[in-house]
Amino acid sequence: MQFINLNSLQDRLIVLRNSYQEQKPFRFVVIDDFLQHDAAEQLYKFYPPIAVGNWDSTTYIDQKNKYQKTKFEQDDIFSQVFGELNSGMFLNWLQQLTGIAEPLVADDSLFGGGLHQSTNGAFLNVHVDYNVHPVKNYHRRLNVLVYLNKEWKAEFEGRLELWDLTEGKSIQIANIAPTFNRCVIFETNEISYHGHPRKLNVPAGITRKSLATYYYTATRPQTETAPAHNTIFVNTEGLAGQVKRLQSGLKAALERINKR
Protein backbone atom coordinates (compact mmCIF):
# COMPACT_ATOMS: atom_id res chain seq x y z
CA MET A 1 0.00 0.00 0.00
CA GLN A 2 1.23 3.47 -0.87
CA PHE A 3 0.46 5.99 1.84
CA ILE A 4 1.70 9.44 0.83
CA ASN A 5 -0.16 11.07 -2.04
CA LEU A 6 3.16 11.92 -3.65
CA ASN A 7 1.87 12.55 -7.17
CA SER A 8 -0.54 15.14 -5.83
CA LEU A 9 2.18 16.67 -3.65
CA GLN A 10 4.48 16.93 -6.65
CA ASP A 11 1.74 18.54 -8.72
CA ARG A 12 1.14 21.09 -5.95
CA LEU A 13 4.81 21.62 -5.15
CA ILE A 14 5.17 25.17 -6.50
CA VAL A 15 2.03 26.42 -4.74
CA LEU A 16 2.93 24.66 -1.50
CA ARG A 17 6.54 25.85 -1.64
CA ASN A 18 5.45 29.45 -2.18
CA SER A 19 3.02 29.19 0.73
CA TYR A 20 5.73 27.70 2.96
CA GLN A 21 8.39 30.24 2.05
CA GLU A 22 6.21 33.32 2.56
CA GLN A 23 5.35 32.60 6.22
CA LYS A 24 6.91 34.75 8.94
CA PRO A 25 8.69 34.63 11.35
CA PHE A 26 9.14 30.90 10.73
CA ARG A 27 8.02 28.89 7.75
CA PHE A 28 5.16 26.40 7.64
CA VAL A 29 2.54 24.97 5.33
CA VAL A 30 -0.81 23.20 5.80
CA ILE A 31 -1.59 20.38 3.35
CA ASP A 32 -5.00 18.73 3.14
CA ASP A 33 -5.44 15.28 1.53
CA PHE A 34 -1.82 14.52 2.36
CA LEU A 35 -2.22 10.74 2.34
CA GLN A 36 -3.94 8.57 -0.22
CA HIS A 37 -7.59 8.50 0.81
CA ASP A 38 -7.84 4.71 1.22
CA ALA A 39 -4.54 4.63 3.14
CA ALA A 40 -5.73 7.36 5.51
CA GLU A 41 -8.93 5.41 6.11
CA GLN A 42 -6.94 2.27 6.96
CA LEU A 43 -4.69 4.18 9.37
CA TYR A 44 -7.76 5.62 11.05
CA LYS A 45 -9.39 2.19 11.26
CA PHE A 46 -6.35 0.52 12.84
CA TYR A 47 -5.16 3.43 15.00
CA PRO A 48 -4.68 1.66 18.35
CA PRO A 49 -6.57 2.81 21.45
CA ILE A 50 -4.47 3.76 24.45
CA ALA A 51 -5.66 0.62 26.25
CA VAL A 52 -3.94 -1.52 23.60
CA GLY A 53 -0.16 -1.83 23.24
CA ASN A 54 2.69 0.04 24.85
CA TRP A 55 1.90 3.73 25.06
CA ASP A 56 4.13 6.10 27.01
CA SER A 57 2.28 8.66 29.12
CA THR A 58 3.76 12.14 29.08
CA THR A 59 1.92 14.19 31.69
CA TYR A 60 4.12 16.93 33.16
CA ILE A 61 3.63 20.51 34.23
CA ASP A 62 3.45 21.77 30.62
CA GLN A 63 1.58 18.89 29.03
CA LYS A 64 -1.17 16.57 30.14
CA ASN A 65 -2.88 13.37 28.98
CA LYS A 66 -0.61 12.96 25.96
CA TYR A 67 0.45 9.45 24.96
CA GLN A 68 3.18 8.38 22.55
CA LYS A 69 3.95 5.11 20.75
CA THR A 70 7.12 4.49 18.72
CA LYS A 71 7.48 0.69 18.57
CA PHE A 72 5.65 -1.39 15.98
CA GLU A 73 5.85 -4.86 14.49
CA GLN A 74 7.67 -4.90 11.15
CA ASP A 75 4.55 -5.72 9.13
CA ASP A 76 2.35 -3.31 11.10
CA ILE A 77 0.59 -0.67 9.00
CA PHE A 78 2.15 2.06 11.13
CA SER A 79 5.63 0.64 10.65
CA GLN A 80 4.92 0.88 6.92
CA VAL A 81 3.66 4.46 6.93
CA PHE A 82 6.59 5.66 9.04
CA GLY A 83 8.90 3.83 6.65
CA GLU A 84 7.41 5.84 3.81
CA LEU A 85 7.61 9.11 5.75
CA ASN A 86 11.31 8.36 6.31
CA SER A 87 11.97 7.24 2.74
CA GLY A 88 14.44 8.90 0.40
CA MET A 89 11.61 9.75 -2.00
CA PHE A 90 9.73 11.76 0.62
CA LEU A 91 12.91 13.37 1.96
CA ASN A 92 13.69 14.51 -1.56
CA TRP A 93 10.24 16.12 -1.81
CA LEU A 94 10.73 17.82 1.57
CA GLN A 95 14.06 19.14 0.35
CA GLN A 96 12.34 20.69 -2.67
CA LEU A 97 9.52 22.11 -0.56
CA THR A 98 11.67 23.74 2.09
CA GLY A 99 14.80 24.68 0.17
CA ILE A 100 17.00 23.40 3.01
CA ALA A 101 20.48 23.15 1.50
CA GLU A 102 21.91 20.46 3.79
CA PRO A 103 20.80 16.85 3.14
CA LEU A 104 17.85 15.90 5.32
CA VAL A 105 18.19 12.82 7.53
CA ALA A 106 15.24 10.81 8.87
CA ASP A 107 15.11 9.31 12.35
CA ASP A 108 14.09 5.65 12.23
CA SER A 109 13.92 5.56 16.03
CA LEU A 110 11.10 8.15 15.93
CA PHE A 111 12.57 9.86 18.99
CA GLY A 112 9.86 12.15 20.36
CA GLY A 113 7.61 11.26 17.42
CA GLY A 114 5.58 8.25 16.30
CA LEU A 115 1.91 8.08 17.19
CA HIS A 116 0.64 10.87 19.44
CA GLN A 117 -2.75 10.48 21.09
CA SER A 118 -4.37 12.83 23.59
CA THR A 119 -7.43 12.31 25.78
CA ASN A 120 -9.99 14.63 27.33
CA GLY A 121 -8.37 17.49 29.25
CA ALA A 122 -5.10 17.15 27.36
CA PHE A 123 -2.95 20.11 26.42
CA LEU A 124 0.55 20.84 25.20
CA ASN A 125 1.77 24.31 26.07
CA VAL A 126 3.39 26.50 23.44
CA HIS A 127 7.09 25.70 23.08
CA VAL A 128 10.11 25.39 20.86
CA ASP A 129 11.43 21.85 20.45
CA TYR A 130 14.73 20.35 21.48
CA ASN A 131 17.21 21.33 18.80
CA VAL A 132 19.78 18.51 18.73
CA HIS A 133 19.12 14.76 18.50
CA PRO A 134 20.27 13.25 21.82
CA VAL A 135 22.00 10.26 20.20
CA LYS A 136 23.03 11.32 16.70
CA ASN A 137 23.80 14.96 17.59
CA TYR A 138 22.12 16.07 14.37
CA HIS A 139 20.33 19.42 14.13
CA ARG A 140 16.54 19.20 14.17
CA ARG A 141 15.17 21.04 11.14
CA LEU A 142 11.59 19.99 10.33
CA ASN A 143 8.42 18.72 11.97
CA VAL A 144 5.82 16.81 9.95
CA LEU A 145 2.48 16.23 11.69
CA VAL A 146 -0.36 14.23 10.12
CA TYR A 147 -3.76 14.32 11.80
CA LEU A 148 -6.31 11.49 11.77
CA ASN A 149 -9.38 13.00 13.42
CA LYS A 150 -12.76 12.69 11.72
CA GLU A 151 -15.60 15.16 12.24
CA TRP A 152 -13.49 17.30 14.56
CA LYS A 153 -15.69 19.99 16.08
CA ALA A 154 -14.57 23.47 17.10
CA GLU A 155 -15.71 22.90 20.68
CA PHE A 156 -13.28 19.98 20.98
CA GLU A 157 -10.38 22.51 21.03
CA GLY A 158 -6.98 20.89 20.36
CA ARG A 159 -6.09 23.24 17.52
CA LEU A 160 -2.41 23.63 16.69
CA GLU A 161 -1.32 27.18 17.50
CA LEU A 162 1.74 28.82 15.94
CA TRP A 163 3.13 31.91 17.66
CA ASP A 164 5.39 34.84 16.89
CA LEU A 165 7.28 35.69 20.08
CA THR A 166 10.14 37.57 18.41
CA GLU A 167 11.21 41.06 19.46
CA GLY A 168 8.84 41.19 22.42
CA LYS A 169 5.77 40.27 20.36
CA SER A 170 3.12 37.75 21.43
CA ILE A 171 1.04 37.13 18.32
CA GLN A 172 -0.73 33.95 17.29
CA ILE A 173 0.04 33.57 13.58
CA ALA A 174 -1.92 30.37 12.87
CA ASN A 175 -4.69 28.33 14.48
CA ILE A 176 -5.01 24.99 12.71
CA ALA A 177 -7.74 22.41 13.28
CA PRO A 178 -6.36 18.82 13.53
CA THR A 179 -8.72 17.47 10.89
CA PHE A 180 -8.61 14.13 9.11
CA ASN A 181 -5.75 13.67 6.62
CA ARG A 182 -4.35 17.14 7.22
CA CYS A 183 -0.57 17.59 7.37
CA VAL A 184 1.32 20.50 8.88
CA ILE A 185 5.00 20.95 8.05
CA PHE A 186 7.07 23.59 9.81
CA GLU A 187 10.69 24.38 10.39
CA THR A 188 12.28 23.76 13.78
CA ASN A 189 14.43 26.59 15.08
CA GLU A 190 14.77 28.91 18.05
CA ILE A 191 11.61 30.88 17.21
CA SER A 192 9.22 28.17 15.95
CA TYR A 193 6.83 28.38 18.90
CA HIS A 194 3.89 26.00 18.66
CA GLY A 195 1.53 23.88 20.75
CA HIS A 196 -2.11 23.17 21.56
CA PRO A 197 -2.44 24.89 24.95
CA ARG A 198 -6.22 24.88 25.19
CA LYS A 199 -7.50 21.80 27.02
CA LEU A 200 -9.20 19.14 24.93
CA ASN A 201 -12.94 19.03 25.49
CA VAL A 202 -13.96 15.76 23.86
CA PRO A 203 -16.72 13.26 24.66
CA ALA A 204 -16.00 9.71 25.77
CA GLY A 205 -14.44 7.62 23.01
CA ILE A 206 -12.94 10.59 21.15
CA THR A 207 -9.19 11.29 21.20
CA ARG A 208 -6.86 13.60 19.28
CA LYS A 209 -4.78 11.38 16.98
CA SER A 210 -1.71 12.19 14.92
CA LEU A 211 1.49 10.89 13.37
CA ALA A 212 4.71 12.83 13.99
CA THR A 213 8.06 12.61 12.23
CA TYR A 214 11.08 14.87 12.64
CA TYR A 215 13.94 15.49 10.24
CA TYR A 216 17.54 16.49 10.82
CA THR A 217 20.72 17.67 9.14
CA ALA A 218 24.33 17.06 10.12
CA THR A 219 25.02 20.80 10.02
CA ARG A 220 22.94 23.97 9.78
CA PRO A 221 23.63 27.63 8.97
CA GLN A 222 25.68 29.33 11.66
CA THR A 223 23.03 32.03 12.08
CA GLU A 224 20.53 29.33 13.14
CA THR A 225 22.82 27.42 15.46
CA ALA A 226 22.28 27.48 19.23
CA PRO A 227 23.65 25.46 22.15
CA ALA A 228 21.83 22.16 22.58
CA HIS A 229 18.70 22.47 24.71
CA ASN A 230 15.59 20.53 25.64
CA THR A 231 12.03 21.68 24.93
CA ILE A 232 11.46 25.28 26.05
CA PHE A 233 7.88 26.07 27.11
CA VAL A 234 6.20 29.45 27.42
CA ASN A 235 2.89 30.56 28.90
CA THR A 236 0.62 32.26 26.36
CA GLU A 237 -2.50 32.21 28.58
CA GLY A 238 -1.62 34.48 31.50
CA LEU A 239 -3.00 33.61 34.94
CA ALA A 240 -5.20 30.82 33.56
CA GLY A 241 -2.11 29.24 32.06
CA GLN A 242 -0.28 29.38 35.39
CA VAL A 243 -3.17 27.66 37.18
CA LYS A 244 -3.35 25.01 34.47
CA ARG A 245 0.38 24.29 34.82
CA LEU A 246 0.11 23.89 38.60
CA GLN A 247 -2.83 21.50 38.25
CA SER A 248 -1.03 19.41 35.65
CA GLY A 249 2.14 19.33 37.71
CA LEU A 250 0.19 18.07 40.72
CA LYS A 251 -1.48 15.36 38.62
CA ALA A 252 1.91 14.25 37.27
CA ALA A 253 3.40 14.10 40.78
CA LEU A 254 0.51 12.01 42.10
CA GLU A 255 0.77 9.62 39.16
CA ARG A 256 4.46 9.08 39.83
CA ILE A 257 3.85 8.50 43.54
CA ASN A 258 1.16 5.92 42.77
CA LYS A 259 3.52 4.03 40.45
CA ARG A 260 6.08 3.47 43.22
ABEGO torsion letter per residue (X at the ends): XBABBAAAAAAAAAAAAAAAAABOABBBBBBBGABBAAAAAAAAAABBBAABEBBBBBBBAABBGBBBBABBBAABAAAAAAAAAABAAAAAAAAAAAGBABBBBBBAAGBGBEBBBBBBGBBBBBBBBBABBAAAGBBBABBBBBBBBBGBBAAAEGBBBBBBABGGBBBBABBBBBBBGBBBBBBBBAABBBEBABBBBBBBGBBBBBBBBBBBBABBBAAABBBBBBBBBBBAAEAAAAAAAAAAAAAAAAAAAAAX
